[in-house]
Each structure stands twice: as structure tokens, then as C-alpha cells.
Amino acid sequence: MSSRANGFRSGHLRQEIAAVAARMMAEDGIQDFGFAKRKAARQLGATETDTLPTNLEVEAALREYQSIYQDDEHAERLFAMRSVAAEVLTLLAPFRAYLTGAVLDGTAGRYAEVDIEVYADSAKDVEIFFLNQNLRYEHREARKLAHDTPEAILVFDWDDVPVRLSIHESRAERRASAERVRLDGVEKLLAASVPAP
């Protein structure tokens, strides 16, 4: 097979993997791009040496899938999740709270969580705040994989919408690299996307 034909086949396979991974993320609630890509590659019989699509390619395929198959439903769900994000950010304002992840970038699938980051002197301060507000939550230990790993993760429901709260130490706020917005940014997103009656 010529290198040109091989390049075409590889590019086509990347697109197929991206499309299958996007469907899994939209329909099955998979949120990890790497996991979705590997699972899609296995499903298509691709070998480890085949080139996997980038996260941006999968994200583009996910947006396309949602616009074709979940357009009205997706818009309503995204608005509801961003409304929840605004309420949670208001509550957690003392901890310099940010919205990040799929609800922010608009790719949140049916089973997505609202990802919130806060920056506090101590994770215990946030947990005490939750107890004082009488908010029930589940505490998850964060896996220490990188320098920006949260100190703790709290998971809770807000109006039946799952929220994942990552608690970082205060000084990590300046080093954060992920796209994120404060409450005013979420309010702008909401104002620009009010669903039709």
C-alpha cells in the first residue's frame, strides 16, 4: 500500500474513532477523552499503533453528534446545568469558585457532572462550610497524578443535577491551566442561550 493510501486510511480511521468516541461520550456518559478514544479504537479493531484522534478532534465530533441527534435536548440540558452552576458558584463565592469542563465548553452529555473548582486554605474549610449549610456530599480522595491535582473532591446533587467540586489549595489558583470562568462568565453564557419557550 502506498504511503498516500496508508495516510488516507489512517486519517479515515482517526475520524471513525473520533465519531465513535463522541457517540459514547454523548450517549453513555463517558467523560474521559482518553478512555473513550481507547474504547472506540478497540471497538473498531484498531491496533495500538494506529494513531488516535486528538481531544480536539473528538470534541469537534461530539459537538457535531449533539447538534444532529440531541440538539433541542442538549440545549435545554446545558441551560439547566449552567443555571445550577450559577447557583453553586454563588453559594461558593467565598472560596473563589470557577466553572470548568464540559458544562462550560458546551459538550456536556446526558450524564455529565457540573465541574466546579474552588481555591481554599484547606479542604476542611470547604467541608465545614458544607456541613454548616446542611449540604449532603460524598467525599472522594483525589488521585495524585500531577501538580494541579485537587486536595479533595466532593460530589453532590443540586436540584437533581450531579456536581463535582474539586478543592485546590489557594496558591494553585494562579497556576491553573484549564479553561474556567467565574460567576459573571456563567451569567453571560446563560443570557446568550435562553431556551425557546
N, C-alpha and C positions, 0 to 999 in steps of 0.2 A: 504494500500500500504506500502511495506517495506521501511525502511529509505534508503536502497541502490537504490531501484527503484525510490523513490522520488528524490534522489540525481541525478540519471541519467536524469530524466525528467527535473529537474531544470537546469542541465548543458546543455542539448539539447536546452532548451528554451533560455538560455543565448546566445548560438551560433546562434539561429534563430533571436533573437533580434539584435545581432551584425551584422548579414548579411543584415537584412532589413534596419537598421540604416545606414550601409555602402552604400547600394544602394541609399538611399535618399540623402546622402551627395555627392555621385558621380554624380547622375543624376539631383537632384532638387536644388542643390546649398546650402543646409543646411550646416552651418559651425559650429554650436554649438553642441558639442557632447551630452550634457545633453538633449537638445531639441530633437535631432534625436533619442536618446535611448527611451525617453518617448513616442514619436510619434510611433516608431516601436512597442513598447510594447502594446500600445493601439490597433494598427492595428492587432496584433496577439492575442488580447484578454487576455493579461497577466494582472494580478492584481497588485496593488501597492506593495503587499507583496512579489511578485516574485522578485528574485534577478536580477538586471540589470547588463549587462556586464560592465567591466571597459572601460575607454577610450582606453587603450592599446589593448583590445580585439576588439573594434570597428575599431581602426586604422589598426590592422592586417587584419581584414575583408575588410576594404576599399582598402588596398594595393592589396589584392587578387582579389577583384572585378575589380579594374583598370587594373591589369595585364591580366585578362581574357577577359574583354569586351571593354577596352579602351586603349589597350597597345600602338599602334603607335600614336594615337591621344593624349593620355596622355603625352607621352614622348615629342612630339612636343610642346604641350601647356606649359608643365613645363619648357622646354628650353626657350620658348618665355617669360614666366613670370619671369624667373630668369634673362634673359637679361634685361628686364625692371627694375627689382630690382637693377641690377648693375648700370644702368644709373641713377636711382633715388638716390642710395647711393652715387654715385659720386657727384651729384648735392648737396646733403645734407651733405656732409662731414664736413662742419663747425659745424654741430650740433651732431657729434658723432652718426652717423646713423647705425642701425642694421637691418638685415632681420630676421624675425621670422615667426612662423606659418606654414601653410600648404605648401607654396611655398618652404620654407626651408626644411621641413621634407619629401617632395615629395608626399604628399597626396592631393594636390590641385585639386579640382574638376572643372567641366566646368564653374562654376560661382564664383570661388574663387577670392578673392582680394589678392593683394600683400601686406602683412603686414610689415610695416616699423615702427621701434621705433626710436625716436630721444630724445636727452637729452639736454635741453637748459635752460638758466637762466630764460626765460619767454616764454610762448606760443606766446605772441605778437611778440617776436623777429622772430619766425618762420613765422608767418603770414605776417609780414612786408617784410621778405625775399621773400615770395611767390608773394606778390604784386610787389616788385621790379623786379622779374623775369617775370612778366606778366602771372603768372600761375593762372588759374581759379580753385577754390576749393569750396567745401561745408563744412561749419563748423558744427560739431556735438558736443553737450555737452556730456562729459563722465559721466556715472553714477558712483557715489562714492560708490563703493561696498567694496573695500579693500585698504590697504595701498599703493599698487602699481598701483592704478587707474591713468590713464593719466590725465593731466591737460586739454587737449583738443584733439579732433580727427578731422583731416582734411581728406576729401575724394576727390579724383580727378582721372581723367583718364590720362594715359600716353600711347600714341600710342594705344588707344582704350582698354587698359588694366586697370581695376579698381585698385586703390591703396588706402590703408587705412593707414594713418600716425598718429601714437599715439605719442603725445608730453608729455614727462615726465620732471619733474624738474631735474636739473643737479645732485643733490646729490642722486637721486634714481638709478643712473647708477650702483653703486656698489651693490645695494640690489636686482637687477633684478634676477629672478629665472628661467625665461623661456629660452629654448634653443634659441640661437641667434648667428649670425655671422656678421662680418664686410664685407666690400667690397672684401678683399682678399679671404675670405672664399667662397663668391658667385662666384668669378672668378675661384676658384678651382672646384666648382661644375659644372660650365659651361664647363670647359676644359675636365672634365671627362664624359660629356654627350652630346657631339656634335651629333645632329641627323644625320642619314644616308641620303645622297643625293637622 
